[in-house]
């Protein structure tokens, strides 16, 4: 059984997690002993904006956010006006950037991660389509993933 957590607490948790992630990135950049290779530069260049967009997407969801697929409300504005699953997209890009930064061979994890995220997105799609019907179908037709 999941505990009910209000939107303010979820947003505070998200901001806390984001702050920790930003702090970790800054510490790594400032105290890094390894040279700046093209992989590390590409990694930070991908991870930093992806983190910002991930946070924005999470905040835009507001009270519609849940760990399990629920159809509380259909969010179709902001980042969600273009991408149906920006948390998955930008979370994946953030991980890809961090993997590139630390150890590019870690990108092999995406062999498992991408199918898992696609499966989760399909499950959420089914739940939203059941609840919002034609409205969701129109939204889906004008957005990517």
C-alpha positions in Angstrom: 0.0 0.0 0.0 1.4 3.4 -1.0 1.2 6.4 1.3 -0.6 9.4 0.1 1.7 12.3 -0.3 0.5 15.8 -1.2 1.7 17.7 -4.2 3.8 20.1 -2.2 5.7 17.3 -0.6 6.3 15.6 -4.0 7.5 18.9 -5.4 9.8 19.4 -2.4 11.1 15.8 -2.8 11.7 16.4 -6.5 13.5 19.7 -5.8 15.6 18.0 -3.1 16.6 15.2 -5.5 17.4 17.8 -8.2 19.5 19.8 -5.8 21.5 16.8 -4.8 22.0 15.9 -8.5 23.1 19.4 -9.4 25.5 19.5 -6.4 27.0 16.2 -7.5 27.5 17.4 -11.0 29.2 20.6 -9.7 31.4 18.7 -7.3 32.5 16.3 -10.1 33.3 19.2 -12.4 35.1 21.3 -9.8 37.1 18.5 -8.1 37.5 16.1 -11.1 41.1 14.9 -11.4 40.6 13.3 -14.8 41.3 15.3 -18.0 38.4 16.7 -20.0 38.0 14.1 -22.8 35.4 14.5 -25.6 33.3 11.8 -23.9 33.3 13.7 -20.6 32.5 17.0 -22.3 29.7 15.4 -24.3 28.4 13.7 -21.1 28.1 17.0 -19.1 26.7 18.8 -22.2 23.9 16.2 -22.4 23.3 15.6 -18.6 23.1 19.2 -17.4 20.2 20.4 -19.7 18.5 17.1 -19.5 18.4 17.5 -15.7 16.8 20.9 -16.0 14.2 19.7 -18.4 13.6 16.6 -16.2 12.9 18.9 -13.3 10.6 21.2 -15.4 8.6 18.2 -16.6 8.2 16.8 -13.1 7.0 20.2 -11.8 4.6 20.6 -14.7 3.0 17.3 -13.7 2.2 18.7 -10.3 -0.5 16.6 -8.6 -0.8 14.3 -11.7 2.6 12.7 -10.8 2.5 9.1 -9.4 5.0 6.3 -9.3 2.4 3.9 -10.7 0.3 4.6 -13.7 -2.8 6.6 -12.7 -5.1 8.8 -14.7 -5.6 11.7 -12.3 -5.5 14.4 -15.0 -4.2 14.8 -18.5 -1.3 17.3 -18.6 -1.0 18.7 -22.1 0.8 22.0 -21.6 4.4 23.1 -21.4 6.9 20.3 -22.2 3.9 17.9 -22.3 2.5 19.8 -25.3 5.3 18.2 -27.4 6.4 15.1 -25.6 4.0 12.7 -23.8 6.7 11.2 -21.6 9.4 13.9 -21.0 10.4 12.5 -17.6 11.4 9.2 -19.3 13.1 11.1 -22.2 15.1 13.5 -20.1 15.8 11.1 -17.4 17.2 8.7 -20.0 19.3 11.5 -21.5 20.5 12.6 -18.1 21.7 9.0 -17.4 23.3 8.8 -20.8 25.2 12.0 -20.2 26.3 10.8 -16.8 27.3 7.4 -18.2 29.4 9.1 -20.9 31.0 11.3 -18.3 32.0 8.5 -15.9 32.3 5.4 -18.1 31.0 5.2 -21.7 30.7 1.4 -21.5 27.9 2.0 -19.0 25.7 3.0 -21.9 25.2 -0.8 -22.4 22.7 -0.4 -19.5 20.3 1.1 -22.1 19.9 -2.3 -23.7 17.8 -3.1 -20.6 16.6 0.4 -19.6 15.0 1.5 -22.9 12.7 -1.5 -23.3 11.7 -1.1 -19.6 10.8 2.6 -20.1 8.9 1.9 -23.3 6.9 -0.8 -21.5 6.1 1.7 -18.7 5.1 4.3 -21.2 2.7 1.8 -23.0 1.1 0.9 -19.6 0.6 4.6 -18.8 -0.8 5.2 -22.3 -3.3 2.4 -21.8 -4.5 3.8 -18.4 -4.8 7.4 -19.9 -6.6 6.1 -23.0 -9.1 4.3 -20.8 -9.8 7.3 -18.7 -9.6 10.2 -21.2 -10.6 8.4 -24.4 -10.8 10.6 -27.5 -9.1 13.5 -25.7 -6.1 11.4 -25.1 -6.1 10.0 -28.7 -6.0 13.6 -30.0 -3.2 14.5 -27.6 -1.3 11.4 -28.6 -1.6 12.2 -32.3 0.1 15.6 -31.9 2.9 14.6 -29.6 6.0 12.5 -29.7 6.7 9.4 -27.4 
